[in-house]
Amino acid sequence: MEDVKFNLESIEKTFMHYSKKQIISGKVVFLKNDGAVFDIGGKLDGFIPEKEYPDFVNAKIGDAFSVLLLGEKNNENMILLSKAQAEKMLSGNKRAEILKTGSKFSFEVVRIQNNNLIGYLGEYKIIVPNRHISVKPSYVLGKYLNKKIDVVVLEIDKIKKSIFASIIALKKENQVMIENTFWQNIDVDKIVKGKVIKIMPYGAFVNVDGVDCFIHISDLAYEKVDKVENFLTEGEEKLFKILKVDKENKKILLGLKQMSENVKLAKLKALEIGKIYKGTVTKILPFGALIVLNENIEGLLHIADTNEPKKRIYEIVKPGQEIDIVIKSVDLEKERVALSCILTNEN
């Protein structure tokens, strides 16, 4: 700290080496209602106001401890002292002495100087250079003032009693730890909570426990999705299912539709191969027709599977026509149904 000396004409040579903010030892010689008279070994006595004396109610004459010189006198010409500030400074010194490069610690920002954050740990001055506050140069620093922040030590000068520290380096270190823990515990089919951070035309990036993952538009819903925004909003949090884990390339694929039952798949599973169902023609294709069953399941009737394969499909069925069809096959993986026609009936 800055060594600001003060001159007290009444202090003789035995006291002249004392300076403001210096810690010295002494003992209580007299107790008053508002504090304690303290012998600091000079011509003048010191005085510890009650507010600067923790546990003043238990103070006794003869108690010996360290105090901090505040550099002022009271109206009785006694040097003002602080037991509380001395204890805080000594405690801070102990914390500072065990720090080394890479150590993590916290401190309170007491001022902003040349766009750097300044604080103290005992007699040690802490400096967080502007380039170590945030990734982008930061000039809006008021939010840090009088706040306790977490940092990591970059450099310590024990002679000048200064510590250079970084917020960025600590965040990077913490991020590495978070990611290592994430990759150790992640697996396919695990349910995770994620925050949507960026929406793209083909999907969205989702932050899960500090790691960016991706969800493709095709995994948002079982039905066709035209816009990602219809299902996700930037900033919202949702539960997702892990579909794919690529630890080598650090990529995670998420699914949203997999969090709910696939109604279509359940209906497909209920279909019986060879059973006759009622269906309605919805669309004519060059090679067949699309038929919707009464369970809103769409299947394909290929021209080769009709009862008149030599005719064109539009000669056999027409859009809107109800027909009897048979389930030929069901592909659950591709969610497709192949049909065969045994009879056509005009409505």
Secondary structure per residue as TSV (DSSP state, phi and psi in degrees):
chain	resnum	aa	ss	phi	psi
A	1	M	-	360.0	163.3
A	2	E	-	-65.2	130.1
A	3	D	-	-92.9	89.2
A	4	V	-	-98.1	107.7
A	5	K	-	-82.5	148.5
A	6	F	-	-124.1	147.7
A	7	N	-	-103.4	123.5
A	8	L	-	-118.8	107.6
A	9	E	T	-60.2	-29.4
A	10	S	T	-81.9	-5.6
A	11	I	-	-89.4	127.0
A	12	E	-	-83.2	-176.6
A	13	K	T	-57.1	-29.9
A	14	T	T	-64.2	-17.1
A	15	F	T	-115.5	-6.9
A	16	M	T	-66.0	-21.3
A	17	H	T	-82.2	-7.3
A	18	Y	-	-75.2	148.2
A	19	S	-	-140.7	162.4
A	20	K	T	-58.3	139.1
A	21	K	T	70.8	13.8
A	22	Q	-	-85.0	145.0
A	23	I	E	-99.3	126.9
A	24	I	E	-133.5	164.9
A	25	S	E	-107.6	152.8
A	26	G	E	-170.6	-162.4
A	27	K	E	-147.2	156.6
A	28	V	E	-74.0	129.0
A	29	V	E	-114.9	-16.9
A	30	F	E	-160.1	141.5
A	31	L	E	-109.9	132.1
A	32	K	E	-116.8	174.2
A	33	N	T	-64.9	-32.3
A	34	D	T	-110.5	12.0
A	35	G	E	161.9	-166.2
A	36	A	E	-128.3	137.8
A	37	V	E	-81.8	133.8
A	38	F	E	-129.1	127.6
A	39	D	E	-82.7	117.1
A	40	I	-	-110.4	12.2
A	41	G	S	86.2	8.8
A	42	G	S	-111.7	-174.3
A	43	K	S	-64.1	-37.0
A	44	L	S	-99.3	150.0
A	45	D	-	-85.8	163.1
A	46	G	E	-104.0	165.0
A	47	F	E	-135.5	130.2
A	48	I	E	-105.8	107.4
A	49	P	E	-60.6	152.5
A	50	E	G	-55.1	-38.5
A	51	K	G	-68.9	-18.4
A	52	E	G	-101.4	11.8
A	53	Y	S	-127.1	92.0
A	54	P	T	-57.9	140.0
A	55	D	T	59.2	39.5
A	56	F	G	-57.9	-30.3
A	57	V	G	-62.9	-21.4
A	58	N	G	-103.4	9.7
A	59	A	-	-66.4	145.1
A	60	K	-	-136.5	148.9
A	61	I	T	-63.8	134.7
A	62	G	T	100.5	-14.1
A	63	D	-	-59.6	129.2
A	64	A	E	-115.5	135.7
A	65	F	E	-167.9	-178.3
A	66	S	E	-97.1	149.2
A	67	V	E	-135.7	164.4
A	68	L	E	-109.4	128.8
A	69	L	E	-74.7	124.7
A	70	L	E	-87.4	-14.2
A	71	G	E	84.8	16.1
A	72	E	E	-134.5	166.1
A	73	K	E	-117.8	153.4
A	74	N	-	-89.8	-175.7
A	75	N	T	-72.0	-5.1
A	76	E	T	-103.5	15.7
A	77	N	S	63.1	30.0
A	78	M	-	-104.5	144.5
A	79	I	E	-70.2	126.7
A	80	L	E	-75.5	135.3
A	81	L	E	-129.9	164.3
A	82	S	E	-138.9	120.0
A	83	K	H	-78.4	-37.8
A	84	A	H	-63.0	-46.6
A	85	Q	H	-69.6	-32.1
A	86	A	H	-65.0	-43.4
A	87	E	H	-63.1	-40.7
A	88	K	H	-64.8	-42.9
A	89	M	H	-67.9	-42.0
A	90	L	H	-64.5	-39.5
A	91	S	H	-64.2	-40.8
A	92	G	H	-64.2	-39.9
A	93	N	H	-60.3	-42.1
A	94	K	H	-62.5	-42.1
A	95	R	H	-64.4	-42.4
A	96	A	H	-67.5	-36.8
A	97	E	H	-65.9	-26.0
A	98	I	T	-93.8	-4.1
A	99	L	-	-74.4	151.1
A	100	K	-	-145.9	171.2
A	101	T	T	-56.3	127.5
A	102	G	T	96.7	-10.1
A	103	S	-	-70.1	144.2
A	104	K	E	-100.1	139.7
A	105	F	E	-159.5	174.0
A	106	S	E	-128.4	153.5
A	107	F	E	-154.8	165.5
A	108	E	E	-98.2	130.1
A	109	V	E	-76.3	118.4
A	110	V	E	-101.4	-21.4
A	111	R	E	-160.8	165.8
A	112	I	E	-117.0	123.4
A	113	Q	E	-131.8	121.1
A	114	N	T	53.2	40.2
A	115	N	T	64.7	18.9
A	116	N	E	-109.8	152.7
A	117	L	E	-90.8	133.1
A	118	I	E	-122.1	139.3
A	119	G	E	-155.5	-176.8
A	120	Y	E	-138.6	148.4
A	121	L	E	-132.1	96.0
A	122	G	T	65.0	-129.5
A	123	E	T	-86.5	-1.5
A	124	Y	E	-86.5	131.9
A	125	K	E	-90.2	130.2
A	126	I	E	-105.3	132.0
A	127	I	E	-127.0	124.1
A	128	V	E	-109.5	102.6
A	129	P	-	-59.4	150.8
A	130	N	G	-54.5	-39.5
A	131	R	G	-69.4	-11.0
A	132	H	G	-106.9	11.6
A	133	I	T	-89.4	-46.8
A	134	S	-	-148.0	164.6
A	135	V	S	-59.9	-42.9
A	136	K	S	-93.9	144.0
A	137	P	-	-50.5	126.9
A	138	S	-	-111.2	125.7
A	139	Y	-	-118.6	-7.5
A	140	V	-	-94.8	83.8
A	141	L	-	-104.2	-3.4
A	142	G	G	-57.0	-28.9
A	143	K	G	-65.6	-18.4
A	144	Y	G	-88.4	-20.7
A	145	L	T	-61.8	131.2
A	146	N	T	63.2	20.4
A	147	K	-	-112.8	148.0
A	148	K	E	-86.6	129.8
A	149	I	E	-125.1	155.7
A	150	D	E	-99.0	135.4
A	151	V	E	-142.9	174.3
A	152	V	E	-126.1	142.9
A	153	V	E	-72.0	130.4
A	154	L	E	-97.8	-40.8
A	155	E	E	-158.8	143.5
A	156	I	E	-127.6	130.3
A	157	D	E	-115.6	100.5
A	158	K	T	-75.5	-19.1
A	159	I	T	-75.1	-47.7
A	160	K	T	-85.2	-4.3
A	161	K	T	53.3	57.5
A	162	S	E	-132.7	147.3
A	163	I	E	-130.3	122.8
A	164	F	E	-97.3	131.3
A	165	A	E	-134.5	168.7
A	166	S	E	-140.2	135.4
A	167	I	H	-83.3	-41.4
A	168	I	H	-60.2	-47.9
A	169	A	H	-60.1	-37.3
A	170	L	H	-68.1	-41.3
A	171	K	H	-63.0	-40.7
A	172	K	H	-64.3	-42.1
A	173	E	H	-63.9	-43.8
A	174	N	H	-64.1	-38.1
A	175	Q	H	-63.9	-39.6
A	176	V	H	-62.4	-42.5
A	177	M	H	-64.7	-41.4
A	178	I	H	-62.7	-44.9
A	179	E	H	-67.4	-39.5
A	180	N	H	-61.4	-43.1
A	181	T	H	-64.8	-40.0
A	182	F	H	-60.5	-51.2
A	183	W	H	-68.7	-23.7
A	184	Q	H	-74.9	-26.0
A	185	N	H	-111.6	-3.3
A	186	I	-	-87.4	148.0
A	187	D	-	-160.7	159.8
A	188	V	T	-60.5	142.4
A	189	D	T	79.3	-3.4
A	190	K	-	-71.9	140.6
A	191	I	E	-92.3	127.1
A	192	V	E	-129.8	156.9
A	193	K	E	-101.1	127.8
A	194	G	E	-133.7	156.4
A	195	K	E	-111.1	126.1
A	196	V	E	-70.7	120.7
A	197	I	E	-110.6	-24.1
A	198	K	E	-156.8	128.3
A	199	I	E	-100.4	132.7
A	200	M	E	-118.4	165.6
A	201	P	T	-61.4	-27.3
A	202	Y	T	-109.1	6.4
A	203	G	E	161.9	-154.2
A	204	A	E	-154.5	150.7
A	205	F	E	-93.5	134.4
A	206	V	E	-128.3	129.1
A	207	N	E	-89.4	121.3
A	208	V	E	-120.2	111.8
A	209	D	T	53.0	40.1
A	210	G	T	87.1	-0.1
A	211	V	E	-116.5	132.0
A	212	D	E	-79.5	127.2
A	213	C	E	-120.6	175.9
A	214	F	E	-135.2	143.2
A	215	I	E	-124.5	127.3
A	216	H	E	-82.3	150.9
A	217	I	G	-56.3	-30.9
A	218	S	G	-71.7	-13.5
A	219	D	G	-105.5	15.2
A	220	L	S	-83.7	-39.9
A	221	A	-	-153.2	159.0
A	222	Y	S	-73.5	-29.5
A	223	E	S	-83.3	170.7
A	224	K	-	-67.3	133.5
A	225	V	-	-109.5	120.2
A	226	D	S	-85.7	-39.5
A	227	K	-	-134.5	133.8
A	228	V	G	-60.8	-35.6
A	229	E	G	-60.7	-19.5
A	230	N	G	-72.7	-14.1
A	231	F	T	-123.0	-23.9
A	232	L	-	-131.5	149.8
A	233	T	-	-129.9	134.0
A	234	E	T	-59.4	131.5
A	235	G	T	98.8	-18.5
A	236	E	-	-81.3	156.4
A	237	E	E	-112.9	137.9
A	238	K	E	-143.0	165.6
A	239	L	E	-91.7	135.6
A	240	F	E	-129.4	162.6
A	241	K	E	-111.6	135.6
A	242	I	E	-74.2	120.3
A	243	L	E	-98.9	-35.9
A	244	K	E	-149.1	139.0
A	245	V	E	-125.1	120.7
A	246	D	E	-118.3	88.3
A	247	K	T	-68.4	-30.8
A	248	E	T	-65.1	-43.1
A	249	N	T	-99.8	5.2
A	250	K	T	55.9	52.4
A	251	K	E	-127.4	139.9
A	252	I	E	-128.4	131.2
A	253	L	E	-108.3	127.5
A	254	L	E	-105.8	162.4
A	255	G	E	-135.4	140.5
A	256	L	S	-105.1	-42.2
A	257	K	G	-63.4	-27.0
A	258	Q	G	-70.3	-7.7
A	259	M	G	-80.7	-10.4
A	260	S	S	-127.7	166.9
A	261	E	-	-69.5	139.2
A	262	N	-	-85.3	97.3
A	263	V	H	-60.6	-40.1
A	264	K	H	-62.5	-42.6
A	265	L	H	-63.6	-39.4
A	266	A	H	-62.2	-39.8
A	267	K	H	-68.2	-38.0
A	268	L	H	-63.7	-39.9
A	269	K	H	-64.8	-26.9
A	270	A	H	-80.0	-15.0
A	271	L	-	-69.8	142.9
A	272	E	-	-108.5	124.0
A	273	I	T	-61.6	131.1
A	274	G	T	89.6	-11.2
A	275	K	-	-81.5	146.3
A	276	I	E	-86.7	132.4
A	277	Y	E	-128.7	158.6
A	278	K	E	-86.9	136.8
A	279	G	E	-142.9	159.1
A	280	T	E	-121.8	131.8
A	281	V	E	-71.2	126.5
A	282	T	E	-110.8	-26.1
A	283	K	E	-157.0	138.9
A	284	I	E	-99.3	128.9
A	285	L	E	-115.6	164.1
A	286	P	T	-58.7	-30.8
A	287	F	T	-110.8	4.5
A	288	G	E	168.1	-157.1
A	289	A	E	-141.3	148.0
A	290	L	E	-90.9	131.3
A	291	I	E	-122.0	133.8
A	292	V	E	-104.3	125.7
A	293	L	E	-82.5	172.8
A	294	N	T	-68.9	-7.9
A	295	E	T	-100.4	18.6
A	296	N	S	61.0	29.8
A	297	I	-	-98.7	128.1
A	298	E	E	-97.7	133.8
A	299	G	E	-133.0	166.9
A	300	L	E	-107.1	128.1
A	301	L	E	-103.5	104.4
A	302	H	E	-78.3	148.2
A	303	I	G	-56.1	-33.0
A	304	A	G	-70.3	-16.3
A	305	D	G	-103.4	12.7
A	306	T	S	-88.9	171.8
A	307	N	S	-83.1	-1.2
A	308	E	-	-136.9	69.2
A	309	P	T	-64.5	-17.5
A	310	K	T	-83.6	-12.4
A	311	K	S	-89.5	164.0
A	312	R	-	-78.9	151.5
A	313	I	H	-60.7	-36.2
A	314	Y	H	-71.9	-11.6
A	315	E	H	-84.4	-15.2
A	316	I	H	-100.9	-46.3
A	317	V	-	-132.6	160.9
A	318	K	-	-134.1	152.6
A	319	P	T	-54.9	134.5
A	320	G	T	90.0	-10.2
A	321	Q	-	-77.4	136.3
A	322	E	E	-91.3	132.7
A	323	I	E	-137.1	161.3
A	324	D	E	-92.9	126.5
A	325	I	E	-129.4	161.1
A	326	V	E	-117.4	139.4
A	327	I	E	-73.7	114.0
A	328	K	E	-85.4	-47.0
A	329	S	E	-159.0	157.5
A	330	V	E	-131.5	123.0
A	331	D	E	-103.9	99.6
A	332	L	T	-67.7	-34.8
A	333	E	T	-65.3	-44.0
A	334	K	T	-93.7	-3.5
A	335	E	T	55.0	51.9
A	336	R	E	-124.5	149.5
A	337	V	E	-126.2	129.5
A	338	A	E	-103.4	133.8
A	339	L	E	-118.3	159.9
A	340	S	E	-134.5	144.1
A	341	C	E	-102.0	130.3
A	342	I	E	-112.2	-16.2
A	343	L	E	-162.7	141.0
A	344	T	E	-118.3	141.7
A	345	N	-	-133.2	125.7
A	346	E	-	-74.5	138.5
A	347	N	-	-73.0	360.0
